[in-house]
Amino acid sequence: MNGTGSNSTFRVITAVITPYKKAPTRMLRTFIGELSGTMQVVNSRLRRDLTMRSRVEKKFSMREVGDLLGLTKNYYESILPKSAEEEESFPTGVRDGRERHYTLDELMLIRAHLQSLPNRRRPYLHWRQPGDPLKIVTFGAQKGGTGKSLSAAHFAQYLTMNYGLRVGLIDCDPQATASLYFADDESHLFDPEIATVAAFMGVSEPGETDLVTRPTAELDAMWQPTPWAGIRLIPGGSDIQNGDISLFLLAQRAQIPVHSVLKNAIERWDEEYGPKTRFADLRRADGSFNLDRYTKALRETVDVIVIDQQPSLTLMQLNGLVAATSVIVPQTMKGFDLSTLSTYSQNIAEYLDYIEETSAEAIGIGRHVVLPTIVQEANDKDVDQIVDLYQRAPELFLQVWYPRSDAVANAAEEYKSIYEYDPPRSRRASTKTFIDSANAVNDALVDVVWGSALPSRGYARDFIKARWQE
């Protein structure tokens, strides 16, 4: 079909067209209900088609495995093949020419094999042991578009790759952005029947007059498996908004401390499903590796919970902050954006002052920092702003940051993290540069959360040395 006054040719749309007739008048509730039902189908279909189908499982070369395990070239070139010959369950990888490649699952299993050896050279697996406390790290911000969900996803993936940690990711955002980074074509994360954090807390139904206290086995079943070895997920979803309504009504009806509902639910779950396996338990009496025991141990608990917040400050999001042992605030460095950080911090301070006046519970006993994100390194204004903030309050602002990058923008379009993104040749250099920054950020965050309890990989030190002068 040619447009008037133009030589353009338009595609002819072939579809079954219902003859137009005036639509009946609807109550707003009817309209919203029908729209919601339609978009649930459309959204889930689009997301599956655009993201899950192209999910690529990350594979590591023998050299990359050695780097992640902290092994020298001579050691990993001898120990990996030798162990595969001696132990039936030791991963052999897949040969590709002269190189072998290993999956994330195989990398985790290699860690367990080496960690369970009585004469191991160093720690390879950093699981919580019985009695160790559970770390909870919340990524929160007032403003959207700060890279918050991607920062949370990167942190979770970094912990599994570099330390073998079992990570529980709680997506507290109704948009479920973080969940998309862990979805594949076998997952059911967008099934409306899948439980979200609102169900975990017992506040998914606004009509309830009290908290719904579910059995701990039911809470444990809410953790969904993901393609990333060691990472389980409680996905985001629309009923998180119901949780805010429920908490508001419960505060009036039941007079309960609605700010600590998530914290209490996590503590109740962890008391029943905390770590039980010691590393020596992964070996039988004859010294052979117990693969069944390892498989159960991998799923018996988590070593850290990472919470991705909705960019707002509601009662549900307040619960994520109160539950945290460390809060990370991803923040862009523009003047207007920094004003939202000021508002965010002031609002949180008012909430916490009220809680402290009415409760004796200790909240947030750990380090908390602002993480600069989407920094335009070619623009001195962003970097100068970071320098100024750090000099004013070095304990509050990190010296490392996520730069603005086309590489991560292209990865994010496919809902892939930079750690699994396979760039075209033209993007490989920029992707490598961004991975270096991501490693520096996550290395710094490990220090924030664990201090010396987890060994640094040195990425943050190298980043700071290259960009900061004494």
C-alpha positions in Angstrom: 0.0 0.0 0.0 1.4 3.4 -1.0 1.1 6.3 1.4 -0.3 9.6 0.0 2.4 11.8 -1.3 5.1 9.1 -0.7 6.7 6.2 -2.5 6.9 4.2 0.7 5.5 0.7 0.7 3.8 -0.5 3.9 3.5 -4.1 5.0 0.0 -5.4 4.7 -1.1 -6.8 8.0 -2.9 -10.1 7.7 -5.2 -10.8 10.6 -8.7 -11.7 11.6 -10.4 -8.4 12.2 -13.5 -8.2 14.3 -16.0 -5.7 12.8 -15.9 -2.5 14.8 -18.7 -2.0 17.3 -19.0 0.4 20.1 -17.4 -1.1 23.2 -19.7 -1.4 26.2 -19.2 0.8 29.2 -17.0 -0.9 31.8 -16.4 -0.3 35.5 -12.7 0.5 36.1 -12.2 -2.7 38.0 -13.5 -4.7 35.1 -11.2 -2.9 32.7 -8.2 -3.3 34.9 -9.0 -7.0 35.6 -9.2 -7.8 31.9 -6.1 -5.8 31.0 -4.1 -7.5 33.8 -5.2 -11.0 32.5 -4.3 -10.1 28.9 -0.9 -8.6 29.8 0.1 -11.6 32.0 -0.2 -13.8 28.9 1.5 -11.3 26.6 4.3 -10.5 29.0 5.2 -14.1 29.8 5.2 -15.0 26.2 7.4 -12.1 25.2 9.8 -12.7 28.0 10.1 -16.4 27.2 10.6 -15.7 23.5 13.1 -12.9 24.0 15.2 -14.1 26.9 14.9 -17.7 27.9 15.2 -19.3 24.5 18.7 -17.7 24.0 20.0 -18.3 27.5 23.6 -19.6 27.1 25.1 -21.7 29.8 28.5 -20.3 30.8 31.5 -22.5 30.2 35.0 -22.0 31.5 38.3 -23.0 29.9 40.8 -24.9 32.1 42.8 -21.7 32.5 39.7 -19.8 33.7 38.9 -22.6 36.1 42.4 -22.4 37.5 42.1 -18.6 37.9 38.8 -18.9 39.7 40.3 -21.6 42.0 43.5 -19.6 42.6 45.6 -22.4 41.1 48.9 -22.0 39.3 49.1 -23.2 35.7 51.3 -26.2 36.5 49.0 -27.2 39.3 45.7 -27.1 37.5 47.2 -28.7 34.3 48.2 -31.6 36.4 45.6 -31.8 39.2 42.4 -31.6 37.0 43.3 -34.5 34.6 44.8 -36.6 37.4 41.7 -36.1 39.7 39.4 -37.0 36.8 41.3 -40.3 36.3 41.4 -41.2 40.0 37.8 -40.2 41.0 34.8 -41.3 39.0 32.7 -38.2 39.9 35.4 -35.6 39.2 34.3 -33.5 36.2 36.2 -34.2 32.9 34.7 -31.2 31.0 34.2 -31.3 27.3 37.1 -31.3 24.9 37.1 -28.6 22.2 40.2 -29.0 20.1 43.2 -28.9 22.5 41.2 -27.2 25.2 38.7 -28.5 27.8 35.7 -26.5 29.0 33.7 -26.8 32.2 30.2 -25.8 33.1 29.2 -23.8 36.2 27.9 -27.1 37.8 31.2 -28.8 37.1 33.2 -25.8 38.5 31.2 -26.1 41.7 31.7 -29.8 41.9 35.5 -29.4 41.3 35.5 -27.0 44.3 33.7 -29.6 46.5 36.1 -32.3 45.5 39.2 -30.2 46.3 37.7 -28.8 49.5 36.8 -32.2 50.9 40.4 -33.5 50.6 42.1 -33.7 54.0 45.4 -32.4 52.6 44.0 -29.5 50.6 46.4 -26.7 49.8 43.9 -23.8 50.4 40.1 -23.2 50.9 38.2 -23.8 47.6 34.7 -23.8 48.9 33.4 -21.2 51.3 30.1 -22.7 52.5 28.7 -21.7 55.8 29.4 -24.4 58.4 26.9 -25.4 61.1 26.4 -22.5 63.5 27.6 -19.8 61.1 25.3 -16.8 60.7 23.5 -16.0 57.5 24.5 -12.8 55.7 21.7 -10.8 54.0 22.7 -8.2 51.4 20.0 -5.8 50.2 20.4 -3.7 47.0 18.1 -0.7 47.4 17.6 2.7 45.8 14.9 5.4 45.5 15.4 6.0 41.8 15.1 3.5 39.0 17.7 3.2 36.2 20.7 3.0 38.6 21.7 -0.6 37.6 20.4 -1.9 40.9 19.0 -5.2 39.6 22.0 -5.9 37.4 24.3 -5.1 40.3 22.5 -7.6 42.5 22.6 -10.3 39.8 26.3 -9.7 39.2 27.0 -10.0 42.9 25.1 -13.3 43.2 26.9 -14.7 40.2 30.3 -13.5 41.3 29.9 -15.2 44.7 29.2 -18.6 43.1 31.9 -18.4 40.5 34.7 -17.1 42.8 33.8 -18.6 46.2 31.4 -21.4 45.4 28.8 -19.9 47.7 25.2 -21.1 47.7 23.2 -17.9 47.1 19.5 -17.2 47.7 18.3 -14.3 45.6 15.0 -12.6 46.6 13.5 -10.4 44.0 11.3 -7.9 45.8 10.4 -6.0 42.7 7.0 -6.6 41.1 8.6 -6.1 37.7 10.8 -9.1 38.4 13.8 -7.7 36.5 16.4 -9.6 38.6 14.5 -12.8 38.0 14.9 -12.5 34.3 18.7 -12.8 34.6 18.2 -16.3 36.0 15.4 -17.6 33.8 15.6 -20.3 31.2 13.2 -22.2 29.0 12.7 -24.8 31.8 11.8 -22.4 34.5 8.3 -21.4 35.6 9.2 -18.1 37.1 6.4 -16.2 35.4 3.7 -18.7 36.3 1.2 -16.6 38.4 1.0 -19.5 40.8 4.7 -19.3 41.7 5.2 -17.9 45.2 6.9 -14.5 45.7 8.4 -12.9 48.7 4.9 -11.8 49.8 3.9 -15.4 50.2 7.2 -16.2 52.0 6.3 -13.4 54.4 2.7 -14.5 54.7 1.2 -11.3 53.4 0.1 -12.1 49.9 -3.6 -11.8 50.6 -4.8 -8.3 51.6 -8.0 -9.7 53.2 -6.2 -11.7 56.0 -6.5 -10.4 59.5 -3.2 -11.8 60.6 0.1 -13.1 59.2 -0.1 -16.4 57.4 2.5 -18.5 59.2 3.5 -21.3 56.8 5.4 -24.4 57.7 9.2 -24.0 57.1 9.1 -26.8 54.6 6.7 -24.8 52.5 9.0 -21.7 52.8 11.9 -23.8 51.7 10.0 -25.1 48.7 9.5 -21.4 47.5 13.2 -21.3 46.6 13.3 -22.0 42.8 16.3 -23.6 41.0 18.1 -21.5 38.4 20.6 -22.4 35.6 23.4 -20.9 37.8 24.9 -23.6 40.0 24.4 -22.7 43.6 21.8 -20.0 43.1 18.2 -20.3 44.1 15.6 -17.7 43.6 12.3 -16.4 45.1 11.1 -14.5 42.0 9.4 -11.2 41.7 5.8 -10.8 40.8 2.7 -8.6 40.9 1.4 -9.9 44.3 4.3 -8.1 46.0 2.1 -5.1 45.7 -0.6 -7.0 47.6 2.0 -7.4 50.3 2.1 -3.6 50.8 -1.6 -3.5 51.2 -1.6 -6.4 53.6 1.2 -4.9 55.7 -0.7 -1.6 55.9 -3.9 -3.3 57.1 -2.1 -5.6 59.5 -0.4 -2.6 61.1 -3.9 -1.3 61.9 -5.7 -4.5 62.7 -3.2 -6.7 64.4 -0.8 -4.0 65.7 2.2 -6.1 64.7 5.7 -4.8 63.9 5.2 -4.8 60.1 8.8 -3.7 59.4 10.4 -7.0 60.5 8.1 -9.6 58.9 10.6 -10.6 56.3 13.5 -10.7 58.8 11.4 -13.0 61.1 10.4 -15.3 58.2 14.1 -15.6 57.1 15.2 -16.4 60.7 12.5 -19.0 61.1 13.4 -20.7 57.8 17.2 -20.5 58.5 16.7 -22.1 62.0 15.2 -25.2 60.3 17.2 -25.1 57.0 20.6 -23.8 58.1 23.8 -25.5 57.2 24.2 -29.1 58.4 27.0 -30.5 56.2 30.6 -30.2 57.1 33.3 -30.6 54.4 34.5 -33.9 55.8 31.0 -35.3 55.3 31.5 -35.1 51.5 33.9 -38.1 51.8 32.9 -41.6 52.7 34.9 -43.6 55.2 37.0 -45.1 52.5 38.0 -41.6 51.3 35.9 -41.6 48.1 33.8 -38.6 47.2 30.1 -38.9 48.1 28.2 -37.3 45.1 24.8 -37.9 46.6 25.8 -36.1 49.9 27.2 -33.2 47.9 24.1 -32.9 45.8 21.9 -32.7 48.9 24.3 -30.3 50.6 24.3 -28.0 47.6 20.5 -27.5 48.1 20.2 -27.8 51.9 20.6 -24.1 52.6 22.1 -20.8 51.3 25.3 -19.1 52.6 24.0 -15.6 51.8 20.8 -14.0 50.7 20.9 -11.2 48.1 17.7 -9.0 48.0 16.9 -6.8 45.0 14.5 -4.0 46.0 11.9 -2.2 44.1 13.1 1.4 43.4 10.8 2.9 46.0 10.4 3.0 49.8 7.2 1.1 50.7 6.5 -1.2 53.6 7.6 -4.2 51.6 10.9 -2.5 50.7 11.4 -1.3 54.3 11.3 -5.0 55.2 14.2 -5.7 52.9 16.2 -3.0 54.5 15.4 -4.1 58.1 16.3 -7.7 57.2 19.7 -6.8 55.8 23.1 -7.2 57.5 24.5 -4.9 54.7 22.7 -2.4 52.5 24.2 -1.5 49.1 22.8 1.6 47.4 23.6 1.7 43.7 23.6 5.4 42.6 24.3 7.4 39.5 26.4 10.5 40.0 24.4 13.2 38.4 23.3 16.1 40.5 19.5 15.5 40.2 20.0 11.8 40.9 22.0 12.6 44.0 19.1 14.7 45.3 17.0 11.5 45.2 19.7 9.8 47.3 19.3 12.5 49.9 15.6 12.1 50.0 16.0 8.3 50.2 18.4 8.4 53.1 16.2 11.0 55.0 13.1 8.9 54.6 14.9 5.7 55.8 16.3 7.6 58.8 12.8 8.7 59.8 11.6 5.1 59.6 14.5 3.8 61.6 14.2 6.5 64.3 10.5 5.4 64.7 11.5 1.7 64.9 14.2 2.4 67.5 11.8 4.3 69.6 9.2 1.5 69.6 11.5 -1.6 69.5 14.7 -2.9 71.1 15.8 -5.0 68.1 19.1 -4.4 66.5 18.9 -3.5 62.8 21.6 -3.6 60.1 24.6 -4.7 62.1 27.1 -4.6 59.3 28.7 -2.3 56.8 26.6 -0.3 54.3 27.8 1.6 51.3 26.9 3.6 48.2 28.0 2.0 44.9 28.5 4.5 42.1 27.0 3.2 38.8 26.7 4.1 35.1 29.7 6.4 35.5 30.8 8.3 32.4 34.5 8.0 32.8 35.2 10.2 29.8 33.2 13.0 31.6 35.3 14.4 34.5 32.1 15.5 36.3 31.0 12.0 37.3 34.5 11.0 38.5 35.0 14.3 40.3 31.7 13.8 42.0 32.9 10.4 43.3 36.1 11.8 44.5 34.3 14.6 46.3 31.9 12.2 48.0 34.6 9.8 49.0 36.8 12.5 50.5 33.8 13.7 52.5 32.8 10.3 53.8 35.2 7.5 52.8 33.3 5.0 54.9 30.1 5.6 53.0 31.2 5.6 49.3 33.1 3.0 47.4 36.2 3.9 45.3 35.2 1.4 42.6 32.3 1.8 40.2 30.3 0.5 37.3 31.0 2.6 34.2 28.5 3.4 31.4 29.1 0.8 28.7 27.6 -0.3 25.4 28.7 -3.8 26.3 26.4 -4.1 29.3 23.6 -2.4 27.5 23.7 -5.0 24.8 23.9 -7.8 27.3 21.0 -6.3 29.3 18.8 -6.3 26.2 19.0 -10.1 26.3 18.6 -10.1 30.1 22.1 -11.6 30.4 24.6 -10.5 32.9 28.1 -9.5 31.7 29.4 -12.8 33.1 27.4 -14.9 30.6 27.2 -12.5 27.7 28.9 -13.7 24.5 29.7 -10.5 22.6 30.3 -10.1 18.9 34.0 -9.5 18.0 33.5 -5.7 17.8 32.3 -5.7 21.4 34.9 -8.0 23.0 37.3 -5.3 24.2 34.5 -3.2 25.8 33.0 -6.3 27.4 36.4 -7.3 28.9 36.8 -3.8 30.2 33.3 -3.9 31.9 34.0 -7.4 33.3 37.1 -5.9 34.9 35.0 -3.2 36.5 32.3 -5.7 37.6 35.0 -7.8 39.3 36.4 -4.8 41.1 33.0 -3.8 42.3 32.1 -7.3 43.5 35.5 -7.7 45.1 35.0 -4.5 47.1 31.5 -5.6 48.1 32.8 -8.9 49.4 35.1 -6.9 51.7 32.1 -4.8 52.8 30.0 -7.8 53.7 32.6 -10.3 54.9 35.8 -8.4 55.6 38.7 -10.7 55.9 36.5 -13.8 56.4 36.6 -14.2 52.6 39.9 -13.7 50.8 40.0 -10.8 48.4 40.7 -11.6 44.7 42.6 -8.3 44.4 40.4 -6.8 41.7 39.3 -3.8 43.7 42.9 -3.0 44.7 44.0 -3.1 41.0 41.1 -0.9 40.0 41.9 1.7 42.7 45.6 1.7 42.0 45.0 2.4 38.3 42.6 5.3 38.9 43.4 6.9 42.2 46.6 8.7 43.2 47.8 9.1 46.7 
